[in-house]
Amino acid sequence: MKTLTADQLPFSKLRSTNGLLFLSGELPIPDAGPIPEDIALQTDLTLQRIDASLRSVGLSLASVVQVTVHLARAEDFAAFNAAYREHFQAPYPTRTTVVAQLLLPGARIEITVIAATEPATEVTSDAR
């Protein structure tokens, strides 16, 4: 698979509008070396990369209100969920998790988030 450079990819990493910041899907790409095989390590790395992107604009994971997770393997859900829990506190962001084929070889997770850029009235329901 040919690796594309950032200028060849027709999307923005971050977009902000109406008090919300949208972050494109993030993958577990380390600064150096190969992608770790373990889903917990991939989850941690992906969320660290998201946190760094949010911090670059004065936000953090605490600002996240919605998360979409793409897992390459359904059997990774429990280990992913345990690692994910270490990065968020109640009230948790809303979340959708799906199983999907990912484009980056070795990646078992991709995460997209929406963050609030300004304080909002908090409405939370744990009804499922």
Summary of the structure (lengths in Angstrom):
residues: 128
radius of gyration: 14.8
end to end distance: 40.7
largest distance: 45.4
contacts: 312
relative contact order: 0.24
helix: 27%
strand: 26%
